[in-house]
Amino acid sequence: MPHDHGHAHIDPASGDRRVSVAIWANLALTVAQIAGGIVSGSLALIADALHNFSDMASLLIAFAARKIARRPADARMTYGYGRIEIVAALINYTTLVLIGLYLIYEGGMRLIDPPEVGGWTVIVLGAVALFVDGLTAALTWSMQKGSVNIRALFLHNLSDALASVAVVGGGTLILLYDWRLVDPLVTLLIAGYILYLALSEIGTPIRTLMLGSPPDIDNDAVIDAVSRVSGVRELHHVHFWQMQEHTAALDTHVVLEPEAWQRQEEIKHDIKHVLETAFGITHSTLEFESAANAHTDVGLYGACTAMPRHHAHD
């Protein structure tokens, strides 16, 4: 399956300005919601505020990561700084998990002894949150197609809008029926959603940082395609990984037929052409072995523990 890298990109400076506006809007909303939650006694408002604060922190981290990721490779970071965005994503999702667990605890305590809540404060600030969430989603809409981090922020803010609708609905029920249980119940719903969102997405940065195979690469198809290149007998010690978010890489030992040993450069060109055109793999490191001197009793995947008598390294 080809690895599609067709993404919509916008000017980096323009993207930075959009994220900056979203950061300030979410910060102002967070402060207002926390203050309103304290004044009104609404834990649901504070829960929504913490969710928005996590989004603001995510935006802030993503903003810094975008700038750092543009640095060129150097002696300290020979692969460049692009992975900082993956680290930022892991930090953001971990924070969401902790916030979700805390809100479940607080919501559970309030179910036992629900306090009095000011409904109008909840409704007004919930409506303001709905507006800010919509603004942030609009600012990041054109950026989310090219970045998994920005896409996560975009989806977060769409979901925040739904959480704000729940907060407004809860405030309305409090005003109409003085139903105090609705506040901790809405808090638990928001907390449950935060945990669902974080746990369903945290696997992606963990997989990348653990040097896992890119999820949109069919390993078997790649190995089969390379094995069918003229002169190639087999592959072993195959490693698929991601240098950066949109850069899949392959390191492997390539066993050549004895008569093909003199055609290494030609075979290397053919393999790299197949990798790039058919699978979007633009970075590959190939170590060639002659069938007469190749490793024996080795696995398709995993590290190499012994050297053949003769080898060539690309």
Beta strands, then each sheet from edge to edge (+ up, - down):
strand 1: 232-244
strand 2: 247-256
strand 3: 283-290
strand 4: 312-313
sheet 1: 1+ 2- 3- 4+
end
